[in-house]
Amino acid sequence: MSSNINVRSKELDRRSQNNAAARPPFSRIIHAGAVGGLAGAIVIWIYEALIWVGVQHLMPLAGIPRNATGLVFGKAFQESIGIWAYVIGTAIHFVFAIGWGVLFAAIWPYFRRRGYEATFVALFYAIFAWIVMHVAIAIASDNHPNYLDPIVIIGGFMSHFCFTVPLALVVKRMLASGAVESAS
């Protein structure tokens, strides 16, 4: 009977160690999310430079950093503040990217425990992020593209895939290495 209790005790110890490894500390989630968000923010700007500027000619290359200023505050405000539109737009871009990164890092352990691949989750996360952000932009400003236009929707999803896939891969790697470190 005592050997049966020892086996159960060892099994409970193993499960609690696995749960501890599956739930990274909050500081590691914040760090992984911030780094992943920054990586995604850079990749989405590369996508916009190649596709929006190079292929579609939607804006000049210099328009990318100030784009967020116009979306949030309107084109008139963007034009009126001159060079500050670049600073504010860049800040908006990276702050929101970090925020979305931290949110992904917070939800990632749930999906990892259930056996989902990070890039698979990232595809749905991109669509969710695009919808939430663009509903908020539509509420905040009347100066935005037609979000009911299929070309705008597809282009938006594509750009957000370019954000969330690198984000997910960075978060997956950073939180996996944290789980290995805490288990050893």
C-alpha positions as a Markdown table, in Angstrom:
| # | Residue | x | y | z |
|---|---|---|---|---|
| 1 | Met | 0.0 | 0.0 | 0.0 |
| 2 | Ser | 2.8 | 2.4 | 0.8 |
| 3 | Ser | 4.4 | 1.8 | -2.6 |
| 4 | Asn | 1.1 | 2.7 | -4.2 |
| 5 | Ile | 1.1 | 6.0 | -2.3 |
| 6 | Asn | 4.7 | 6.7 | -3.3 |
| 7 | Val | 3.8 | 6.1 | -7.0 |
| 8 | Arg | 0.9 | 8.5 | -6.7 |
| 9 | Ser | 3.0 | 11.1 | -4.9 |
| 10 | Lys | 5.7 | 10.9 | -7.6 |
| 11 | Glu | 3.1 | 11.3 | -10.3 |
| 12 | Leu | 1.6 | 14.4 | -8.5 |
| 13 | Asp | 5.2 | 15.8 | -8.2 |
| 14 | Arg | 5.8 | 15.2 | -11.9 |
| 15 | Arg | 2.5 | 16.8 | -12.9 |
| 16 | Ser | 3.1 | 19.9 | -10.7 |
| 17 | Gln | 6.6 | 20.3 | -12.3 |
| 18 | Asn | 5.0 | 20.1 | -15.7 |
| 19 | Asn | 2.4 | 22.6 | -14.8 |
| 20 | Ala | 5.1 | 25.0 | -13.4 |
| 21 | Ala | 7.0 | 24.6 | -16.7 |
| 22 | Ala | 3.8 | 25.1 | -18.7 |
| 23 | Arg | 3.1 | 28.4 | -16.9 |
| 24 | Pro | 6.0 | 30.7 | -17.3 |
| 25 | Pro | 6.5 | 33.5 | -14.8 |
| 26 | Phe | 4.7 | 36.8 | -15.6 |
| 27 | Ser | 8.0 | 38.6 | -16.1 |
| 28 | Arg | 9.1 | 36.1 | -18.7 |
| 29 | Ile | 5.7 | 36.5 | -20.5 |
| 30 | Ile | 6.2 | 40.3 | -20.6 |
| 31 | His | 9.7 | 40.0 | -21.8 |
| 32 | Ala | 8.9 | 37.4 | -24.5 |
| 33 | Gly | 5.8 | 39.4 | -25.6 |
| 34 | Ala | 7.8 | 42.6 | -25.9 |
| 35 | Val | 10.6 | 41.1 | -27.9 |
| 36 | Gly | 8.1 | 39.2 | -30.1 |
| 37 | Gly | 6.1 | 42.4 | -30.6 |
| 38 | Leu | 9.2 | 44.3 | -31.6 |
| 39 | Ala | 10.2 | 41.6 | -34.1 |
| 40 | Gly | 6.7 | 41.6 | -35.6 |
| 41 | Ala | 6.7 | 45.4 | -35.7 |
| 42 | Ile | 9.9 | 45.4 | -37.8 |
| 43 | Val | 8.7 | 42.6 | -40.1 |
| 44 | Ile | 5.4 | 44.3 | -40.8 |
| 45 | Trp | 7.2 | 47.5 | -41.7 |
| 46 | Ile | 9.4 | 45.5 | -44.1 |
| 47 | Tyr | 6.2 | 44.0 | -45.6 |
| 48 | Glu | 4.7 | 47.5 | -46.0 |
| 49 | Ala | 7.9 | 48.8 | -47.6 |
| 50 | Leu | 8.0 | 46.0 | -50.1 |
| 51 | Ile | 4.2 | 45.6 | -50.9 |
| 52 | Trp | 2.5 | 48.9 | -50.0 |
| 53 | Val | 5.3 | 51.1 | -51.3 |
| 54 | Gly | 7.2 | 49.0 | -53.8 |
| 55 | Val | 4.4 | 47.0 | -55.5 |
| 56 | Gln | 1.2 | 48.8 | -54.9 |
| 57 | His | 2.6 | 52.4 | -54.7 |
| 58 | Leu | 0.1 | 53.3 | -52.0 |
| 59 | Met | 2.4 | 55.7 | -50.2 |
| 60 | Pro | 6.0 | 56.9 | -50.2 |
| 61 | Leu | 8.5 | 55.0 | -48.1 |
| 62 | Ala | 8.7 | 57.9 | -45.7 |
| 63 | Gly | 4.9 | 57.6 | -45.1 |
| 64 | Ile | 5.2 | 54.3 | -43.2 |
| 65 | Pro | 6.3 | 55.7 | -39.8 |
| 66 | Arg | 3.7 | 58.5 | -39.8 |
| 67 | Asn | 0.9 | 56.3 | -41.1 |
| 68 | Ala | -0.3 | 55.4 | -37.6 |
| 69 | Thr | -0.6 | 59.1 | -36.7 |
| 70 | Gly | -3.0 | 59.7 | -39.5 |
| 71 | Leu | -5.1 | 56.6 | -38.8 |
| 72 | Val | -5.5 | 57.5 | -35.1 |
| 73 | Phe | -5.7 | 61.3 | -35.2 |
| 74 | Gly | -6.7 | 62.0 | -38.8 |
| 75 | Lys | -4.8 | 63.3 | -41.8 |
| 76 | Ala | -5.3 | 67.0 | -40.9 |
| 77 | Phe | -3.6 | 66.5 | -37.5 |
| 78 | Gln | -0.8 | 64.4 | -39.2 |
| 79 | Glu | -0.1 | 67.1 | -41.6 |
| 80 | Ser | -0.3 | 69.9 | -39.1 |
| 81 | Ile | 2.4 | 68.5 | -36.7 |
| 82 | Gly | 5.1 | 68.1 | -39.4 |
| 83 | Ile | 8.0 | 65.9 | -38.3 |
| 84 | Trp | 6.3 | 65.0 | -35.1 |
| 85 | Ala | 4.0 | 62.8 | -37.1 |
| 86 | Tyr | 6.9 | 60.4 | -37.6 |
| 87 | Val | 7.8 | 60.3 | -33.9 |
| 88 | Ile | 4.2 | 59.9 | -32.8 |
| 89 | Gly | 3.4 | 57.3 | -35.5 |
| 90 | Thr | 6.5 | 55.3 | -34.7 |
| 91 | Ala | 5.6 | 55.4 | -31.0 |
| 92 | Ile | 2.1 | 54.3 | -31.7 |
| 93 | His | 3.3 | 51.5 | -34.0 |
| 94 | Phe | 5.8 | 50.0 | -31.5 |
| 95 | Val | 3.7 | 50.5 | -28.3 |
| 96 | Phe | 0.7 | 48.7 | -29.9 |
| 97 | Ala | 3.0 | 46.0 | -31.3 |
| 98 | Ile | 4.5 | 45.4 | -27.9 |
| 99 | Gly | 0.9 | 45.3 | -26.4 |
| 100 | Trp | -0.3 | 42.8 | -28.9 |
| 101 | Gly | 3.0 | 40.8 | -28.3 |
| 102 | Val | 2.4 | 40.7 | -24.5 |
| 103 | Leu | -1.2 | 39.6 | -25.0 |
| 104 | Phe | 0.0 | 36.8 | -27.4 |
| 105 | Ala | 2.6 | 35.7 | -24.9 |
| 106 | Ala | 0.0 | 35.6 | -22.2 |
| 107 | Ile | -2.4 | 33.3 | -24.1 |
| 108 | Trp | 0.3 | 31.2 | -25.8 |
| 109 | Pro | 0.9 | 28.8 | -22.9 |
| 110 | Tyr | -2.8 | 27.8 | -23.0 |
| 111 | Phe | -2.5 | 26.8 | -26.7 |
| 112 | Arg | 0.9 | 25.2 | -26.2 |
| 113 | Arg | -0.5 | 22.9 | -23.5 |
| 114 | Arg | -3.2 | 21.8 | -25.9 |
| 115 | Gly | -0.7 | 20.9 | -28.6 |
| 116 | Tyr | -1.3 | 23.8 | -31.1 |
| 117 | Glu | 1.5 | 25.1 | -33.2 |
| 118 | Ala | 2.4 | 28.8 | -32.6 |
| 119 | Thr | 2.2 | 29.8 | -36.3 |
| 120 | Phe | -1.3 | 28.2 | -36.5 |
| 121 | Val | -2.5 | 30.3 | -33.6 |
| 122 | Ala | -0.8 | 33.3 | -35.1 |
| 123 | Leu | -2.9 | 33.2 | -38.2 |
| 124 | Phe | -6.1 | 33.5 | -36.2 |
| 125 | Tyr | -4.5 | 36.1 | -33.9 |
| 126 | Ala | -3.7 | 38.2 | -36.9 |
| 127 | Ile | -7.3 | 38.3 | -38.1 |
| 128 | Phe | -8.5 | 39.1 | -34.5 |
| 129 | Ala | -5.9 | 41.8 | -34.1 |
| 130 | Trp | -6.7 | 43.4 | -37.5 |
| 131 | Ile | -10.4 | 43.5 | -36.7 |
| 132 | Val | -10.0 | 44.9 | -33.2 |
| 133 | Met | -7.5 | 47.6 | -34.3 |
| 134 | His | -9.5 | 48.7 | -37.3 |
| 135 | Val | -12.8 | 48.8 | -35.5 |
| 136 | Ala | -11.1 | 51.0 | -32.9 |
| 137 | Ile | -9.6 | 53.2 | -35.7 |
| 138 | Ala | -13.0 | 53.5 | -37.4 |
| 139 | Ile | -14.5 | 54.7 | -34.0 |
| 140 | Ala | -11.6 | 57.1 | -33.3 |
| 141 | Ser | -11.3 | 58.7 | -36.7 |
| 142 | Asp | -13.2 | 59.1 | -39.9 |
| 143 | Asn | -10.1 | 59.3 | -42.0 |
| 144 | His | -9.3 | 55.6 | -42.9 |
| 145 | Pro | -9.5 | 53.3 | -45.8 |
| 146 | Asn | -12.8 | 51.6 | -46.6 |
| 147 | Tyr | -12.6 | 48.6 | -44.2 |
| 148 | Leu | -15.4 | 46.9 | -46.1 |
| 149 | Asp | -13.4 | 46.8 | -49.3 |
| 150 | Pro | -12.1 | 43.2 | -49.9 |
| 151 | Ile | -8.8 | 44.5 | -51.1 |
| 152 | Val | -8.3 | 46.4 | -47.9 |
| 153 | Ile | -9.3 | 43.5 | -45.8 |
| 154 | Ile | -7.0 | 41.0 | -47.6 |
| 155 | Gly | -4.1 | 43.4 | -47.6 |
| 156 | Gly | -4.7 | 44.1 | -43.9 |
| 157 | Phe | -4.8 | 40.4 | -43.0 |
| 158 | Met | -1.6 | 39.8 | -45.1 |
| 159 | Ser | 0.3 | 42.5 | -43.3 |
| 160 | His | -0.9 | 41.3 | -39.9 |
| 161 | Phe | 0.2 | 37.7 | -40.8 |
| 162 | Cys | 3.6 | 39.3 | -41.3 |
| 163 | Phe | 3.3 | 40.7 | -37.8 |
| 164 | Thr | 1.9 | 37.7 | -35.9 |
| 165 | Val | 3.9 | 34.9 | -37.4 |
| 166 | Pro | 7.4 | 36.3 | -36.3 |
| 167 | Leu | 5.8 | 37.4 | -33.0 |
| 168 | Ala | 4.5 | 33.8 | -32.4 |
| 169 | Leu | 7.8 | 32.2 | -33.3 |
| 170 | Val | 9.8 | 34.5 | -31.0 |
| 171 | Val | 7.3 | 34.0 | -28.1 |
| 172 | Lys | 7.3 | 30.3 | -28.6 |
| 173 | Arg | 11.1 | 30.1 | -28.5 |
| 174 | Met | 11.5 | 32.4 | -25.6 |
| 175 | Leu | 8.8 | 30.8 | -23.5 |
| 176 | Ala | 10.0 | 27.3 | -24.4 |
| 177 | Ser | 13.6 | 28.1 | -23.3 |
| 178 | Gly | 12.1 | 29.6 | -20.1 |
| 179 | Ala | 10.2 | 26.4 | -19.4 |
| 180 | Val | 13.4 | 24.3 | -19.9 |
| 181 | Glu | 15.4 | 26.6 | -17.6 |
| 182 | Ser | 12.8 | 26.5 | -14.8 |
| 183 | Ala | 12.5 | 22.7 | -15.1 |
| 184 | Ser | 16.3 | 22.0 | -14.7 |
